[in-house]
Amino acid sequence: MDFDVLYIGSGQATWNGAVPLAQAGVNVAVVEEALFGGICSNYGCNAKIALDYPVELTRQVEAMQDHGVTGDIEIDWADAMAHKHELIDPQSQHNEDRLTNAGIKVIKGHATFVDQHTISVSGQTITADKIVIATGQRPHRLEIEGAEYVHDSTDFLSIPEMPEHVTIFGGGFIALEFATIANAAGAKVDVITRSNTYLRSFPQKYVKLVVADLKQRGVRFIPSQEITSVEAISDLAGYDEFVVYGQNGLELTTDYVLDATGRIPNHDELNLAAVGVATTDRGILVNEYLQTNVDNIYAAGDVVDHDLPKITPVAAFESRYLAARFMGKSDAPIDYPAISTVAFTSPRIAQVGISVAEAAEHPDLYRVEDVDYQSDWFRQVGNETQAYLTLIFNQNDVLVGAAEMSHEAVNSINTFVPMIEMQLNRTQLQRFIYLFPSIEYTGQRRL
Ligand SMILES: Cc1cc2nc3c(=O)[nH]c(=O)nc-3n(C[C@H](O)[C@H](O)[C@H](O)COP(=O)(O)OP(=O)(O)OC[C@H]3O[C@@H](n4cnc5c(N)ncnc54)[C@H](O)[C@@H]3O)c2cc1C
C-alpha cells in the first residue's frame, strides 16, 4: 500500500485528524481538487464572518446613537471585500503548508474510486489501507430555466460591488445571514421561500423577531412561492437585470439572484459504485464508528448522512475521533457532546443542547425558563433592545439546553456549552466565578 490513511478532501473533516495522525508517524495522504482547507476556510464561515463584522459594528453604533455616540457610519463594501480577500486569499496556501509540514503527502486533483483500496487522480492510481471520504457538500441549485443567471454562496462572498437589488432564494442560515449583510451594505433585498418557515432548526419565537427586524430594515420576505424561471434582460448600456418568475404570479425585477436553497453532498462523482459504498441523497451512510459498509472506507464531516448540524465543529470532532481510532487510542463508538449552533443574523440566534421545540414537546421531562435580558443593566449599557435567553433544565435541575437571541448570543451560549456537557446541576453551576461586568457573568447569574 502507498499510504496507511488517505483522505479525499482537505476541509475540517480531514486536517483536524490528519495532522496529528501524520505527526504520530502514520503515513498519510490528502487529495484535494480545489482550495486547501475546504469550504469553511475559503468560501464559508471565515469569509462570511469577515464580511459580517462591519455589520455588527454598525449595529452597535446604531444602538448607541444618543447614548454617547453620534454620527452615522456606513459600510464601504469595496473596502470590506478588500479586507476579506486580504484575510482569506492566503488561507489555502497556509492550509496546504500545514499538511506538508506535518509530513502529509498532498495530491492535487479529483479522486475517484477504482477499488476499495485504490483511488485514481488524474490517471494516477494510489493505494491506501484506509480511505476517509471527507468531500463535504456543494450548493443545491434550483433546476429552473435561467439557472445560469443565478449565483451561489461562493459567488456572493466575492462580489466586488454590492448590487442595488439582491434577491435570495431560501430561508436557511445562509439565506438569512446573507440577507442581513446585503441589507446592511445598502442593497434592497428580497427573500423568497417555498414555505413560510425560516431558520427551521432555531427557536421560532426568536426567528420571528429577527425576521421582523429585517422587515423593518426593508428586507422583503416573499413566502409560499415556487420559483419557475429567471430571465436576463439588458438595457441599452448593456447593464443586465433579471426577472424572477414564480408560480403564484410573481414577477420581480432585480440585479442579482442568489440561490441559497440548501446544500447537497459531494458523493456522486467518486465512482462509489465501483466499491459499493451505501449512500442516500443526504450523504454517505456510516455506522457509529464513522465506517461505511465497506470496512476500510470511512466518511466524516458534511458528506455524512446523519441528523447532526453540518457545521465546522462537528466535522472537526469527527476528524479527531477518526484519528484517535486509527492511532489505536480508542475503539469506542463516536460519542457526540452537546452541539451548539448559531445563525449569524443581527442579532444572532444561538443554541446548545435540548432545543426549545423539544422541551416544549416534553413538559414532563423539561422545565423552560425565559429570561428577558432587556431589563438587565449590563445589556442596557449597550442599549441592546432585543435580547432574550431560554434555559432548559431537566427534572434533576441539571441544565440541558440554552438558546439566546442577542448580539452577544455567541459568547453567551459558549458559556453554557461546558455546563451542559458536564451535566451540572444548578447548585454546581452557581459555583463558577466569572469576571464582572461581563456577558458571561450576566448569563451565569440567571442560573
Ligand atoms: C456560506 C457558508 C457559511 C458557513 N458558515 C458556517 C459557520 O459560520 N459556522 C460553521 O460551523 N459552519 C459553517 N458552514 C459550514 C462549514 O463550512 C462546513 O460544515 C465545513 O466546511 C465542513 O467541512 P468538511 O471537511 O466536511 O467539508 P468541506 O469543507 O466542504 O471540504 C471538502 C473538500 O473536499 C474537496 N473534494 C470534494 N470532492 C473531491 C474529490 N472527488 N476529490 C478531491 N477533493 C474533493 C472539496 O474541494 C473540499 O475542499 C458554512 C458553510 C457555507 C457554505
The ligand as an SDF file (V2000), in Angstrom:
LIG
                    3D

 53 58  0  0  0  0  0  0  0  0999 V2000
  -21.6170   30.1170    3.1520 C   0  0  0  0  0  0  0  0  0  0  0  0
  -21.3300   29.1420    4.2630 C   0  0  0  0  0  0  0  0  0  0  0  0
  -21.1950   29.6140    5.5460 C   0  0  0  0  0  0  0  0  0  0  0  0
  -20.9280   28.7200    6.5730 C   0  0  0  0  0  0  0  0  0  0  0  0
  -20.8020   29.2340    7.8530 N   0  0  0  0  0  0  0  0  0  0  0  0
  -20.5230   28.3890    8.8610 C   0  0  0  0  0  0  0  0  0  0  0  0
  -20.3260   28.9110   10.1780 C   0  0  0  0  0  0  0  0  0  0  0  0
  -20.4390   30.1120   10.4120 O   0  0  0  0  0  0  0  0  0  0  0  0
  -20.0050   28.0290   11.1660 N   0  0  0  0  0  0  0  0  0  0  0  0
  -19.8620   26.6860   10.9270 C   0  0  0  0  0  0  0  0  0  0  0  0
  -19.5440   25.9520   11.8610 O   0  0  0  0  0  0  0  0  0  0  0  0
  -20.0630   26.1680    9.6920 N   0  0  0  0  0  0  0  0  0  0  0  0
  -20.3710   26.9910    8.6530 C   0  0  0  0  0  0  0  0  0  0  0  0
  -20.5300   26.4810    7.3970 N   0  0  0  0  0  0  0  0  0  0  0  0
  -20.4220   25.0100    7.2030 C   0  0  0  0  0  0  0  0  0  0  0  0
  -18.9630   24.5700    7.1300 C   0  0  0  0  0  0  0  0  0  0  0  0
  -18.3050   25.2960    6.1170 O   0  0  0  0  0  0  0  0  0  0  0  0
  -18.8910   23.0740    6.8350 C   0  0  0  0  0  0  0  0  0  0  0  0
  -19.6060   22.3930    7.8470 O   0  0  0  0  0  0  0  0  0  0  0  0
  -17.4670   22.5510    6.8320 C   0  0  0  0  0  0  0  0  0  0  0  0
  -16.7150   23.2040    5.8430 O   0  0  0  0  0  0  0  0  0  0  0  0
  -17.4670   21.0210    6.5730 C   0  0  0  0  0  0  0  0  0  0  0  0
  -16.1520   20.5520    6.4140 O   0  0  0  0  0  0  0  0  0  0  0  0
  -15.8610   19.2470    5.5340 P   0  0  0  0  0  0  0  0  0  0  0  0
  -14.3980   18.9880    5.6850 O   0  0  0  0  0  0  0  0  0  0  0  0
  -16.8070   18.1880    5.8730 O   0  0  0  0  0  0  0  0  0  0  0  0
  -16.1890   19.6510    4.0300 O   0  0  0  0  0  0  0  0  0  0  0  0
  -15.6300   20.8180    3.0960 P   0  0  0  0  0  0  0  0  0  0  0  0
  -15.1710   21.9760    3.8580 O   0  0  0  0  0  0  0  0  0  0  0  0
  -16.7270   21.0270    2.1010 O   0  0  0  0  0  0  0  0  0  0  0  0
  -14.3670   20.1570    2.3680 O   0  0  0  0  0  0  0  0  0  0  0  0
  -14.4980   19.1650    1.3990 C   0  0  0  0  0  0  0  0  0  0  0  0
  -13.3500   19.2720    0.4260 C   0  0  0  0  0  0  0  0  0  0  0  0
  -13.3710   18.1180   -0.4170 O   0  0  0  0  0  0  0  0  0  0  0  0
  -12.9620   18.5200   -1.7110 C   0  0  0  0  0  0  0  0  0  0  0  0
  -13.4410   17.4910   -2.6500 N   0  0  0  0  0  0  0  0  0  0  0  0
  -14.7260   17.1440   -2.9160 C   0  0  0  0  0  0  0  0  0  0  0  0
  -14.7720   16.0940   -3.7750 N   0  0  0  0  0  0  0  0  0  0  0  0
  -13.4870   15.7850   -4.0700 C   0  0  0  0  0  0  0  0  0  0  0  0
  -12.8780   14.7870   -4.8890 C   0  0  0  0  0  0  0  0  0  0  0  0
  -13.6000   13.8820   -5.5470 N   0  0  0  0  0  0  0  0  0  0  0  0
  -11.5290   14.7700   -4.9880 N   0  0  0  0  0  0  0  0  0  0  0  0
  -10.7740   15.6670   -4.3010 C   0  0  0  0  0  0  0  0  0  0  0  0
  -11.2900   16.6140   -3.4990 N   0  0  0  0  0  0  0  0  0  0  0  0
  -12.6350   16.6650   -3.3670 C   0  0  0  0  0  0  0  0  0  0  0  0
  -13.6060   19.8730   -1.8930 C   0  0  0  0  0  0  0  0  0  0  0  0
  -12.9320   20.6140   -2.8940 O   0  0  0  0  0  0  0  0  0  0  0  0
  -13.4330   20.4870   -0.4990 C   0  0  0  0  0  0  0  0  0  0  0  0
  -12.2750   21.2420   -0.3930 O   0  0  0  0  0  0  0  0  0  0  0  0
  -20.7900   27.3410    6.3220 C   0  0  0  0  0  0  0  0  0  0  0  0
  -20.9070   26.8630    5.0050 C   0  0  0  0  0  0  0  0  0  0  0  0
  -21.1850   27.7490    3.9850 C   0  0  0  0  0  0  0  0  0  0  0  0
  -21.3280   27.2390    2.5810 C   0  0  0  0  0  0  0  0  0  0  0  0
  1  2  1  0
  2  3  1  0
  2 52  2  0
  3  4  2  0
  4  5  1  0
  4 50  1  0
  5  6  2  0
  6  7  1  0
  6 13  1  0
  7  8  2  0
  7  9  1  0
  9 10  1  0
 10 11  2  0
 10 12  1  0
 12 13  2  0
 13 14  1  0
 14 15  1  0
 14 50  1  0
 15 16  1  0
 16 17  1  0
 16 18  1  0
 18 19  1  0
 18 20  1  0
 20 21  1  0
 20 22  1  0
 22 23  1  0
 23 24  1  0
 24 25  2  0
 24 26  1  0
 24 27  1  0
 27 28  1  0
 28 29  2  0
 28 30  1  0
 28 31  1  0
 31 32  1  0
 32 33  1  0
 33 34  1  0
 33 48  1  0
 34 35  1  0
 35 36  1  0
 35 46  1  0
 36 37  1  0
 36 45  1  0
 37 38  2  0
 38 39  1  0
 39 40  1  0
 39 45  2  0
 40 41  1  0
 40 42  2  0
 42 43  1  0
 43 44  2  0
 44 45  1  0
 46 47  1  0
 46 48  1  0
 48 49  1  0
 50 51  2  0
 51 52  1  0
 52 53  1  0
M  END
$$$$
